């Protein structure tokens, strides 16, 4: 078993989190706030069907704050950071198929005991001849110690776990190390509107409830780029209402949001040049449109302008075969002479929530026809 005393940040935080999620919390209803309650974003029908296959004991100890089901999963190797009882691992186990594989890593023995107990149950339920999921004991800041090799995963997910780590930069660096070129870190977590004070960070309950360990959202942007990821793509966000007067009094004016981001590890020297792309509609669950993030929603067989970052992501990742790329400048291939423009959205998750609540996320002006609504029909 890995030794917590050697991890960045020391042993105390890890031991406190182990106790909180291994002994104090035994089911979702034991939580003292709303921070670890799943977001209100609608769950796709195909995902609901998959979740219904998961054992109730695994569901009962689920403490996620978002939906971490990225698209285009068939055949992928996936790693779940802080897998807990394994709900997301078993969910993705079905979506990657028998030729794919899911690894869950967690430091809490009590959670892993639940996850491992039901491997055979789920493999039989899914009709798999051999398991395509395994669980490792270890720390998300030290994946090498758990035997996870460099450039070995297509996708990494994490659901309301990074905030529990005392060393977020180590988490991101290790994730970057084990991702393949073109790979993605797709994760939901809790973020604050300012840096949390040290005295609040020392509160075991606030930390265990995923609040006082939350990153200021601007620090995530900086850390991700320092590690080597491309600029984080904000997928969705929702305001967290703590729902506990005692904790709210301690937190004062701090505000929190649950947000989902996509971070991609692009090959060195990737060209970043804006272009037009056309989505082919072949991704499971996105047959008519593919909502890549809060800014880009690709309609089938409709050309859309993308910036250099997104062009590089789509062409260098598992999504490359899902698009046709027009790389010779912004010249539409169709006869109509028009293309769609992305939405104008904020990179601030708190502002995005306001935009979504106010239905004010509108297309940016531009393209060959100006307003997107007056472009080709």
Secondary structure, DSSP 8 states (H G I E B T S, - for coil): ---GGGSTT-HHHHHHHHHIIIII-SSGGG-SSSTTS--SS---HHHHHHHTTS-HHHHHT---SS----S--TT-EEEEET-TTSHHHHHHHHHH-TTSEEEEEES-HHHHHHHHHTHHHHHHHHT-SS--EEEEES-TT-GGGGT--TT-EEEEEEES-GGG-S-HHHHHHHHHHHEEEEEEEEEEEEEESS---HHHHT-HHHHHTTSTT-EEHHHHHHHHHHHT----EEEEEEEE----HHHHHHHTT--EEEEEEEEE---TT-----EEEEE-S-STT-SSEEE-SSS-EEEBT-EEEE-HHHHHHHHHSTTGGGEEEE-SSS--SSSS---B--B---SSHHHHHHHHHTT---B-S-STTSSGGGS--
